């Protein structure tokens, strides 16, 4: 079953990759690896909800937005490779713009990780991960996700 079919089963669709807002590209393919730039929770060209987790954004909303970030990362990958050629998710980096003292950062980034496991399975979807709390993110986004995937040879 294709990734788009799996997304449809989950009630999701692969978005159009967002245009970069600075001097970078959304994804780079090097050998059989694809590295994405950090992806924000952008839908139809706008941040879903701006602000800090624990203030303007609830942890549950931020977790949902981490899933949107993962979808946007897959869209970025689709610019340089066929997403059905992804063999495994190697690494996910998650950044959470939370209020001082907000420590539920891993739970927020789980929004991205859990989606990737549903799409690629327990073996190829589970990945190494970093989940970091930050003081600010671009466009006042509450969360940002980047990933590295390995393509089939």
Secondary structure, DSSP 8 states (H G I E B T S, - for coil): --HHHHHHHTT---------SSSS-SEEEETTEEEE--EE-EETTEESSBS-BTTTB-HHHHHHHHHHHHHHHHHHHTTTS-GGGEEEEEEEEEEEEB-TT---HHHHHHHHHHHHHHHHHHHHH--EEEEEEES--GGGBSEEEEEEEEE--
